[in-house]
């Protein structure tokens, strides 16, 4: 399989993970002097001033809506990429379908039951010696690629709800500023936030192997790294747009400057999302392909 397909898959999973890092938040309580019925036009409430309350309110909104369409653009692993798709949030039952474009190549992906399915272009099918249209990568796969992506797949499934990034803010970040503005014709609350990597290294390393987590923690030890992010929430506290720049952390880990910047846009909250695995007779295990290719 050509490197570009793997890069697209890796970048897409990474992007979903970056905008959905884990954490826990308490139950939202009204901010002193703040009413969710006042401030702003068209029913838009005054912005939250407390990170925990912000996270909890958004989590309540996404748990009720359960699904959305999304688009994404950004960079990862030295590649720029764009993507569009739809996602149903359900913890371990999270599923999504997505089409990405990276390095001039378009890749279709689906995730169902913690298994990622990647559609193989005809030339790659020929190159890999298979007539199957789809390759699957399981979170518990034993081949090198599956092992490297397996943790990210599991984390993506568990944490793809965008409010989880807000939960991370409640543990590792703070709200720097907020204002009310208009985005795509909709009144929104706009937040600028900052995440302190030192306070939540384990959340940023996700489900990477223990040895990898230890290595990353050692490389980041003693470094004051802050990750900037911006959030736009509508009147129902549902994310409309989320941006994050993990460049400062990635540079500390040796990545090129300017890498790992993402913008996620959400729409049609509550839309019906139907994602199914490809027919079994059209699927080949990626690990088997790697063995056949001697990799």
Residue frames as qw, qx, qy, qz and C-alpha x, y, z in Angstrom:
[[0.000, 0.889, 0.458, 0.000, 0.00, 0.00, 0.00],
 [0.397, 0.578, -0.046, 0.711, 1.38, 3.37, -0.90],
 [0.339, -0.150, -0.493, 0.787, 2.59, 5.58, 1.90],
 [0.178, -0.195, -0.083, -0.961, 0.05, 8.29, 1.02],
 [0.626, -0.400, -0.526, -0.415, -2.90, 6.08, 1.93],
 [0.647, -0.337, -0.554, 0.401, -1.38, 5.26, 5.32],
 [0.214, 0.015, -0.199, 0.956, -0.54, 8.91, 5.91],
 [0.370, -0.332, -0.294, -0.816, -4.12, 9.90, 5.14],
 [0.704, -0.424, -0.555, -0.126, -5.48, 7.28, 7.53],
 [0.571, -0.223, -0.453, 0.647, -3.02, 8.19, 10.28],
 [0.070, 0.123, -0.054, 0.988, -3.61, 11.91, 9.90],
 [0.474, -0.412, -0.404, -0.665, -7.38, 11.51, 9.91],
 [0.713, -0.438, -0.538, 0.106, -7.40, 9.40, 13.06],
 [0.465, -0.110, -0.316, 0.819, -4.93, 11.79, 14.70],
 [0.097, -0.288, -0.118, -0.945, -7.08, 14.78, 13.86],
 [0.616, -0.495, -0.442, -0.424, -10.19, 13.23, 15.36],
 [0.714, -0.347, -0.469, 0.388, -8.19, 12.36, 18.44],
 [0.321, 0.086, -0.177, 0.926, -6.69, 15.82, 18.79],
 [0.300, -0.318, -0.109, -0.893, -10.11, 17.41, 18.80],
 [0.786, -0.376, -0.268, -0.410, -11.43, 14.85, 21.25],
 [0.356, 0.324, -0.747, 0.459, -8.92, 14.32, 24.05],
 [0.578, -0.456, -0.677, -0.024, -10.10, 12.69, 27.25],
 [0.044, 0.247, -0.452, 0.856, -10.87, 14.07, 30.68],
 [0.267, -0.545, -0.790, 0.083, -13.60, 14.38, 33.27],
 [0.062, -0.366, 0.032, -0.928, -15.76, 17.30, 34.27],
 [0.063, 0.258, 0.759, -0.595, -18.12, 18.06, 37.08],
 [0.130, 0.697, 0.698, 0.099, -21.76, 19.04, 36.82],
 [0.191, 0.422, 0.124, 0.878, -22.25, 22.56, 35.53],
 [0.220, -0.672, -0.546, 0.450, -23.34, 25.15, 38.05],
 [0.221, 0.911, 0.244, 0.248, -24.45, 28.70, 37.19],
 [0.504, 0.181, -0.192, 0.823, -21.62, 31.24, 37.24],
 [0.181, -0.606, -0.459, 0.624, -22.17, 33.93, 39.81],
 [0.133, 0.613, -0.012, -0.778, -24.09, 36.75, 38.18],
 [0.145, 0.225, -0.725, -0.635, -24.62, 34.75, 34.99],
 [0.673, 0.270, 0.511, -0.462, -27.91, 33.53, 33.60],
 [0.361, 0.016, 0.806, 0.469, -28.16, 31.19, 30.64],
 [0.279, 0.730, 0.621, 0.064, -31.14, 33.24, 29.53],
 [0.008, 0.947, 0.034, -0.319, -29.38, 36.57, 29.40],
 [0.266, -0.623, 0.518, 0.523, -26.68, 38.11, 27.24],
 [0.181, -0.114, 0.807, 0.550, -26.44, 37.88, 23.47],
 [0.549, 0.254, -0.100, -0.790, -29.05, 37.88, 20.77],
 [0.728, 0.155, -0.527, -0.410, -31.24, 35.12, 19.33],
 [0.912, -0.359, -0.080, -0.181, -31.22, 33.19, 22.61],
 [0.689, 0.347, -0.453, 0.446, -27.42, 33.11, 22.90],
 [0.654, -0.716, -0.204, 0.129, -26.41, 32.97, 26.56],
 [0.090, -0.917, 0.386, -0.044, -23.55, 34.88, 28.12],
 [0.655, 0.413, -0.615, 0.149, -20.20, 33.08, 27.69],
 [0.846, -0.476, -0.204, 0.129, -19.05, 30.83, 30.50],
 [0.031, 0.877, -0.415, 0.241, -16.12, 32.06, 32.57],
 [0.570, -0.465, 0.663, -0.141, -15.25, 28.71, 34.14],
 [0.285, 0.386, -0.803, -0.353, -13.67, 25.87, 32.15],
 [0.129, 0.078, 0.970, -0.192, -15.45, 23.09, 34.04],
 [0.431, 0.514, 0.476, -0.569, -18.85, 24.65, 33.44],
 [0.408, 0.580, -0.399, -0.581, -18.04, 25.21, 29.78],
 [0.139, 0.244, -0.944, -0.175, -17.04, 21.57, 29.35],
 [0.227, 0.231, 0.883, -0.339, -20.06, 20.20, 31.17],
 [0.462, 0.557, 0.222, -0.654, -22.56, 22.34, 29.27],
 [0.420, 0.507, -0.567, -0.495, -21.15, 21.30, 25.90],
 [0.012, 0.119, -0.993, 0.013, -21.05, 17.65, 26.94],
 [0.389, 0.368, 0.683, -0.496, -24.73, 17.78, 27.83],
 [0.497, 0.600, -0.088, -0.621, -25.52, 19.24, 24.41],
 [0.345, 0.434, -0.764, -0.331, -23.55, 16.67, 22.42],
 [0.144, 0.005, 0.967, -0.208, -24.91, 13.76, 24.48],
 [0.491, 0.476, 0.486, -0.545, -28.42, 14.84, 23.58],
 [0.514, 0.647, -0.252, -0.503, -27.66, 15.38, 19.87],
 [0.833, -0.147, 0.533, 0.035, -25.45, 12.26, 19.53],
 [0.696, 0.245, 0.492, 0.463, -24.40, 12.88, 15.91],
 [0.116, 0.859, -0.046, -0.496, -23.20, 15.51, 13.46],
 [0.765, 0.560, 0.081, 0.308, -21.67, 16.13, 10.08],
 [0.453, -0.762, 0.179, 0.428, -18.13, 17.50, 10.05],
 [0.680, 0.673, -0.103, 0.274, -15.37, 18.86, 7.87],
 [0.678, -0.627, 0.155, 0.350, -11.72, 19.08, 8.77],
 [0.615, 0.708, -0.157, 0.309, -8.58, 20.69, 7.46],
 [0.474, -0.822, 0.315, 0.015, -5.08, 20.79, 8.83],
 [0.519, 0.599, -0.605, 0.085, -1.70, 19.10, 8.90],
 [0.775, -0.468, 0.401, -0.137, -0.16, 16.06, 10.54],
 [0.835, -0.095, 0.461, 0.283, 2.80, 13.77, 9.93],
 [0.272, -0.370, 0.445, 0.769, 4.20, 16.35, 7.51],
 [0.098, 0.320, 0.760, 0.557, 1.13, 16.24, 5.29],
 [0.331, 0.106, 0.146, -0.926, -1.72, 18.69, 4.76],
 [0.029, -0.258, -0.950, -0.173, -5.17, 17.20, 4.53],
 [0.461, -0.065, 0.040, -0.884, -8.88, 17.90, 4.27],
 [0.070, -0.157, -0.985, 0.026, -11.79, 15.67, 5.18],
 [0.527, -0.146, -0.030, -0.837, -15.57, 15.54, 5.24],
 [0.344, -0.080, -0.935, -0.006, -17.85, 13.05, 6.90],
 [0.611, -0.495, -0.099, -0.610, -20.48, 12.21, 9.49],
 [0.285, 0.200, -0.833, 0.431, -20.13, 10.76, 12.96],
 [0.684, -0.545, -0.303, -0.378, -22.38, 9.19, 15.58],
 [0.021, 0.537, -0.648, 0.539, -21.03, 9.58, 19.11],
 [0.861, -0.331, -0.178, -0.344, -21.42, 6.62, 21.41],
 [0.553, -0.635, 0.537, -0.052, -18.23, 6.00, 23.36],
 [0.408, -0.267, 0.837, 0.248, -17.04, 2.52, 22.40],
 [0.526, 0.491, 0.692, 0.051, -19.89, 2.37, 19.86],
 [0.134, 0.762, -0.124, -0.622, -18.79, 5.53, 18.06],
 [0.662, 0.272, 0.590, 0.374, -18.86, 5.20, 14.28],
 [0.153, 0.774, -0.080, -0.609, -18.04, 7.48, 11.37],
 [0.735, 0.423, 0.389, 0.360, -17.56, 7.64, 7.64],
 [0.145, -0.851, 0.149, 0.483, -15.05, 10.03, 6.15],
 [0.757, 0.531, 0.160, 0.346, -13.42, 10.97, 2.87],
 [0.406, -0.766, 0.162, 0.471, -9.97, 12.55, 3.12],
 [0.669, 0.700, -0.019, 0.250, -7.66, 14.19, 0.62],
 [0.490, -0.769, 0.318, 0.259, -3.93, 14.29, 1.31],
 [0.333, -0.431, 0.655, 0.523, -0.93, 14.59, -1.01],
 [0.382, 0.312, -0.482, -0.724, -3.34, 14.68, -3.95],
 [0.301, -0.066, -0.939, -0.155, -4.92, 11.36, -3.04],
 [0.596, -0.289, 0.055, -0.747, -8.50, 10.83, -1.92],
 [0.242, 0.060, -0.951, 0.185, -9.19, 8.08, 0.60],
 [0.644, -0.404, -0.221, -0.611, -12.51, 6.78, 1.88],
 [0.202, 0.159, -0.856, 0.448, -12.64, 5.45, 5.43],
 [0.661, -0.489, -0.277, -0.498, -15.23, 3.99, 7.76],
 [0.085, 0.277, -0.809, 0.511, -15.01, 3.13, 11.41],
 [0.767, -0.295, -0.222, -0.524, -17.42, 0.59, 12.89],
 [0.925, -0.375, -0.063, -0.025, -16.99, -1.44, 16.11],
 [0.441, -0.771, 0.391, 0.241, -13.46, -0.06, 16.61],
 [0.697, 0.064, 0.549, 0.456, -12.36, -1.34, 13.21],
 [0.155, 0.707, -0.188, -0.664, -11.10, 1.07, 10.56],
 [0.721, 0.374, 0.545, 0.209, -11.88, 0.22, 6.94],
 [0.042, -0.660, 0.311, 0.683, -9.81, 1.92, 4.23],
 [0.782, 0.557, 0.243, -0.137, -10.86, 1.75, 0.58],
 [0.555, -0.340, 0.521, 0.552, -8.03, 0.68, -1.71],
 [0.426, 0.667, -0.245, -0.560, -7.58, 2.35, -5.11],
 [0.944, 0.311, 0.019, -0.112, -7.42, -0.11, -7.99],
 [0.531, 0.653, -0.485, 0.238, -3.68, 0.39, -8.51],
 [0.253, -0.540, 0.675, -0.434, -3.01, -0.36, -4.84],
 [0.899, -0.027, 0.307, -0.310, -5.11, -3.50, -5.01],
 [0.849, 0.483, -0.200, 0.073, -2.93, -4.66, -7.88],
 [0.211, 0.697, -0.566, 0.387, 0.25, -3.63, -6.10],
 [0.435, -0.405, 0.654, -0.468, -0.75, -5.50, -2.93],
 [0.227, 0.107, -0.945, -0.211, -1.93, -8.58, -4.84],
 [0.193, 0.325, 0.814, -0.441, -5.55, -8.50, -3.76],
 [0.068, -0.388, -0.619, -0.679, -8.91, -8.12, -5.44],
 [0.275, -0.664, -0.634, 0.287, -10.54, -6.84, -2.26],
 [0.135, 0.764, 0.203, 0.597, -11.73, -3.23, -2.32],
 [0.403, -0.822, 0.115, -0.386, -11.29, -2.61, 1.42],
 [0.567, 0.176, -0.659, 0.462, -8.52, -3.19, 3.96],
 [0.571, -0.753, -0.197, -0.261, -9.31, -3.30, 7.66],
 [0.331, 0.393, -0.589, 0.623, -7.11, -2.24, 10.55],
 [0.659, -0.589, -0.452, -0.121, -8.21, -3.54, 13.94],
 [0.278, -0.850, 0.284, -0.346, -7.31, -1.96, 17.25],
 [0.758, -0.459, 0.461, -0.037, -5.92, -5.34, 18.38],
 [0.823, 0.543, -0.165, 0.029, -3.98, -6.07, 15.18],
 [0.806, -0.450, 0.210, 0.321, -0.49, -7.62, 15.49],
 [0.672, 0.442, 0.159, 0.572, 1.21, -6.16, 12.42],
 [0.416, -0.155, -0.158, 0.882, 3.39, -3.02, 12.88],
 [0.096, -0.304, -0.265, -0.910, 0.94, -0.62, 11.23],
 [0.559, -0.561, -0.521, -0.320, -2.04, -1.92, 13.18],
 [0.632, -0.418, -0.425, 0.495, -0.02, -1.70, 16.39],
 [0.281, -0.022, -0.044, 0.959, 1.00, 1.87, 15.65],
 [0.279, -0.268, -0.278, -0.880, -2.56, 2.92, 14.82],
 [0.462, -0.374, -0.803, -0.048, -4.44, 0.58, 17.14],
 [0.276, -0.413, -0.526, 0.690, -4.27, 2.80, 20.19],
 [0.093, 0.157, -0.112, -0.977, -5.30, 5.82, 18.17],
 [0.378, -0.240, -0.702, -0.554, -8.25, 3.89, 16.75],
 [0.424, -0.473, -0.740, 0.220, -9.46, 2.94, 20.21],
 [0.192, -0.380, -0.296, 0.855, -8.92, 6.44, 21.52],
 [0.160, -0.014, -0.377, -0.912, -10.68, 7.94, 18.53],
 [0.415, -0.385, -0.756, -0.328, -13.70, 5.71, 19.12],
 [0.432, -0.515, -0.622, 0.401, -13.85, 6.51, 22.81],
 [0.265, -0.556, -0.184, 0.766, -13.13, 10.22, 22.54],
 [0.258, 0.276, 0.514, 0.770, -14.41, 11.48, 19.21],
 [0.139, -0.860, -0.490, -0.008, -17.18, 13.42, 20.94],
 [0.370, 0.592, -0.079, 0.711, -15.84, 17.01, 20.53],
 [0.450, -0.811, 0.010, -0.373, -16.94, 18.00, 24.02],
 [0.899, -0.300, -0.106, 0.300, -14.18, 15.77, 25.36],
 [0.518, 0.379, -0.107, 0.759, -11.65, 18.40, 24.32],
 [0.265, -0.706, 0.023, -0.657, -13.55, 20.80, 26.52],
 [0.856, -0.505, -0.107, -0.033, -13.31, 18.29, 29.34],
 [0.782, 0.087, -0.143, 0.600, -9.56, 18.31, 28.85],
 [0.111, 0.634, -0.062, 0.763, -9.63, 22.06, 29.27],
 [0.619, -0.694, -0.065, -0.363, -11.24, 21.60, 32.67],
 [0.895, -0.370, 0.003, 0.250, -8.18, 19.62, 33.79],
 [0.706, -0.093, 0.187, 0.677, -5.28, 21.08, 31.86],
 [0.289, 0.391, 0.302, 0.820, -6.38, 24.47, 30.60],
 [0.042, -0.560, -0.426, 0.709, -8.03, 27.77, 31.15],
 [0.333, 0.801, 0.451, 0.212, -10.25, 30.19, 29.30],
 [0.437, -0.081, 0.024, 0.896, -8.12, 33.14, 28.20],
 [0.202, 0.233, 0.015, -0.951, -10.89, 35.24, 26.70],
 [0.252, 0.449, 0.853, 0.086, -14.40, 35.02, 25.28],
 [0.201, 0.286, -0.065, -0.934, -16.71, 37.11, 23.13],
 [0.569, 0.474, 0.640, -0.207, -19.91, 36.82, 21.14],
 [0.054, 0.439, -0.509, -0.739, -19.72, 36.92, 17.37],
 [0.806, 0.395, 0.135, -0.419, -21.28, 35.53, 14.19],
 [0.231, -0.369, 0.840, 0.325, -19.95, 32.49, 12.37],
 [0.001, -0.135, -0.879, -0.457, -21.50, 31.32, 9.10],
 [0.350, -0.395, -0.367, -0.766, -24.57, 33.42, 9.79],
 [0.687, -0.500, -0.526, -0.037, -25.06, 31.99, 13.29],
 [0.252, -0.808, 0.293, -0.444, -24.62, 33.77, 16.61],
 [0.870, -0.050, -0.435, 0.227, -21.98, 31.97, 18.68],
 [0.504, -0.835, 0.218, 0.035, -19.90, 32.25, 21.83],
 [0.708, 0.556, -0.338, 0.274, -16.22, 32.33, 20.91],
 [0.698, -0.692, 0.172, 0.070, -13.60, 31.14, 23.40],
 [0.507, 0.635, -0.533, 0.235, -9.82, 31.33, 23.31],
 [0.846, -0.513, 0.114, -0.088, -8.27, 28.73, 25.58],
 [0.268, 0.685, -0.662, 0.144, -4.86, 27.44, 26.53],
 [0.963, -0.216, -0.143, -0.074, -3.90, 23.89, 27.51],
 [0.196, -0.761, 0.608, -0.115, -0.94, 23.20, 29.82],
 [0.780, 0.251, -0.564, -0.102, 0.69, 19.99, 28.58],
 [0.193, 0.342, -0.781, 0.486, 2.56, 19.46, 31.86],
 [0.491, -0.122, 0.486, -0.713, -0.77, 19.07, 33.68],
 [0.840, 0.205, 0.340, -0.371, -2.07, 16.30, 31.47],
 [0.079, 0.522, -0.768, -0.363, 0.72, 14.50, 29.62],
 [0.333, 0.064, 0.940, -0.043, -1.17, 11.20, 29.93],
 [0.513, 0.631, 0.437, -0.385, -4.16, 12.68, 28.10],
 [0.352, 0.766, -0.333, -0.422, -2.02, 13.86, 25.20],
 [0.008, -0.403, 0.895, 0.192, -0.26, 10.51, 24.83],
 [0.775, 0.060, -0.194, -0.598, -3.60, 8.67, 24.80],
 [0.943, -0.144, 0.264, -0.144, -3.41, 4.91, 24.42],
 [0.494, 0.673, -0.548, 0.043, 0.13, 4.74, 23.05],
 [0.859, -0.076, -0.463, 0.206, 2.23, 1.79, 24.26],
 [0.605, -0.768, -0.094, 0.185, 3.69, 2.24, 27.74],
 [0.681, -0.173, 0.186, 0.687, 7.24, 2.54, 26.41],
 [0.262, 0.536, 0.341, 0.727, 6.13, 5.27, 23.99],
 [0.335, -0.874, -0.266, -0.231, 4.26, 7.15, 26.71],
 [0.688, -0.601, 0.003, 0.406, 7.33, 7.04, 28.95],
 [0.575, 0.097, 0.270, 0.767, 9.55, 8.29, 26.15],
 [0.051, 0.714, 0.341, 0.609, 7.21, 11.16, 25.33],
 [0.510, -0.837, -0.198, -0.013, 6.87, 12.10, 29.00],
 [0.705, -0.380, 0.091, 0.592, 10.67, 12.13, 29.34],
 [0.419, 0.324, 0.319, 0.786, 11.04, 14.37, 26.25],
 [0.141, -0.758, -0.309, -0.557, 8.46, 16.81, 27.60],
 [0.643, -0.567, -0.385, 0.342, 9.71, 16.77, 31.18],
 [0.419, -0.492, -0.085, 0.759, 10.52, 20.22, 32.52],
 [0.161, 0.165, 0.434, 0.871, 9.23, 22.01, 29.42],
 [0.224, 0.479, 0.442, -0.725, 6.60, 24.71, 29.72],
 [0.033, 0.107, 0.739, 0.664, 4.40, 23.90, 26.72],
 [0.370, 0.423, 0.447, -0.695, 1.07, 25.59, 26.14],
 [0.209, 0.249, 0.809, 0.489, -1.32, 24.53, 23.37],
 [0.267, 0.240, 0.096, -0.928, -3.66, 27.22, 22.01],
 [0.093, 0.367, 0.894, 0.239, -7.18, 26.37, 20.93],
 [0.282, 0.066, 0.027, -0.957, -10.33, 28.23, 19.94],
 [0.096, 0.348, 0.931, -0.057, -13.96, 27.16, 20.29],
 [0.320, -0.049, -0.175, -0.930, -17.18, 28.46, 18.77],
 [0.042, 0.278, 0.936, -0.212, -20.38, 27.19, 20.47],
 [0.205, -0.418, -0.486, -0.739, -23.95, 27.89, 19.37],
 [0.448, -0.435, 0.151, -0.766, -26.93, 28.77, 21.58],
 [0.931, -0.237, -0.140, -0.241, -27.32, 25.09, 22.51],
 [0.427, -0.713, 0.556, 0.032, -23.64, 24.91, 23.56],
 [0.914, 0.209, 0.315, 0.148, -22.91, 22.64, 20.60],
 [0.398, -0.467, 0.417, 0.670, -19.52, 23.08, 18.92],
 [0.599, 0.766, 0.122, -0.199, -19.73, 24.79, 15.54],
 [0.633, 0.651, -0.323, 0.267, -15.98, 25.06, 15.06],
 [0.735, -0.631, 0.177, 0.172, -12.90, 23.95, 16.98],
 [0.585, 0.691, -0.352, 0.236, -9.27, 24.77, 16.21],
 [0.759, -0.605, 0.193, 0.143, -6.20, 23.44, 17.97],
 [0.485, 0.749, -0.427, 0.146, -2.49, 23.92, 17.40],
 [0.893, -0.423, 0.115, 0.105, -0.43, 21.11, 18.88],
 [0.616, 0.681, -0.228, 0.324, 2.63, 22.46, 17.08],
 [0.162, -0.780, 0.483, -0.364, 4.42, 23.53, 20.29],
 [0.792, -0.329, 0.488, -0.161, 4.19, 20.01, 21.71],
 [0.920, 0.349, 0.147, 0.100, 5.03, 18.29, 18.44],
 [0.392, 0.805, -0.332, 0.295, 8.07, 20.52, 17.94],
 [0.421, -0.659, 0.559, -0.277, 9.26, 19.55, 21.41],
 [0.863, -0.060, 0.498, -0.055, 9.01, 15.95, 20.19],
 [0.412, -0.304, 0.633, 0.580, 11.02, 16.69, 17.04],
 [0.475, 0.617, 0.612, 0.136, 8.26, 17.34, 14.49],
 [0.336, 0.318, 0.247, 0.851, 8.61, 20.13, 11.88],
 [0.043, 0.281, 0.307, -0.908, 7.48, 23.62, 12.85],
 [0.440, 0.172, -0.175, -0.864, 3.88, 24.38, 11.99],
 [0.375, -0.053, -0.892, -0.245, 2.78, 20.74, 12.07],
 [0.239, -0.377, -0.860, 0.246, -0.38, 19.45, 13.79],
 [0.215, 0.189, 0.183, -0.941, -2.79, 22.32, 13.29],
 [0.009, 0.344, 0.906, 0.246, -6.44, 21.39, 12.82],
 [0.364, 0.058, 0.114, -0.922, -9.78, 23.04, 12.25],
 [0.024, 0.297, 0.953, 0.055, -12.94, 20.97, 12.76],
 [0.357, -0.012, -0.048, -0.933, -16.33, 22.32, 11.68],
 [0.116, 0.243, 0.947, -0.176, -19.59, 20.73, 12.81],
 [0.404, 0.038, -0.182, -0.896, -23.09, 21.02, 11.36],
 [0.707, -0.105, -0.488, -0.500, -26.47, 19.27, 11.30],
 [0.107, -0.243, 0.827, -0.495, -26.33, 18.16, 14.92],
 [0.593, 0.128, 0.607, -0.513, -28.72, 15.26, 15.52],
 [0.597, 0.428, -0.428, -0.527, -28.64, 14.15, 11.89],
 [0.965, -0.031, 0.222, -0.136, -29.19, 10.47, 11.11],
 [0.111, 0.690, -0.700, -0.147, -25.83, 8.73, 10.63],
 [0.969, 0.042, 0.192, -0.150, -25.79, 5.24, 9.14],
 [0.187, 0.696, -0.689, -0.082, -22.36, 3.63, 8.88],
 [0.967, -0.076, 0.198, -0.143, -21.94, -0.06, 8.15],
 [0.465, -0.465, 0.667, 0.352, -18.92, -2.24, 7.56],
 [0.448, 0.438, -0.550, -0.552, -18.23, -3.14, 3.90],
 [0.956, 0.032, -0.103, -0.273, -19.42, -6.60, 2.77],
 [0.711, -0.517, 0.466, 0.103, -17.13, -9.26, 4.24],
 [0.837, 0.233, 0.387, 0.309, -16.23, -10.64, 0.82],
 [0.412, 0.831, 0.025, 0.373, -14.83, -7.23, -0.13],
 [0.340, -0.877, 0.290, -0.176, -12.55, -6.90, 2.92],
 [0.822, 0.200, -0.410, 0.341, -8.98, -8.07, 3.49],
 [0.630, -0.733, -0.083, 0.241, -7.10, -7.84, 6.77],
 [0.239, 0.923, -0.288, 0.089, -4.32, -5.28, 6.53],
 [0.505, -0.607, 0.613, 0.003, -2.00, -7.41, 8.65],
 [0.833, 0.160, 0.517, 0.114, -2.36, -10.25, 6.15],
 [0.558, 0.819, 0.025, 0.131, -1.50, -7.90, 3.32],
 [0.111, -0.875, 0.466, -0.066, 1.64, -6.84, 5.17],
 [0.703, -0.309, 0.638, 0.055, 2.68, -10.45, 5.73],
 [0.793, 0.468, 0.371, 0.119, 2.08, -11.26, 2.09],
 [0.387, 0.894, -0.121, 0.191, 4.22, -8.29, 1.08],
 [0.788, 0.052, -0.338, 0.512, 6.97, -9.42, 3.47],
 [0.031, 0.612, -0.199, 0.765, 6.63, -6.38, 5.75]]
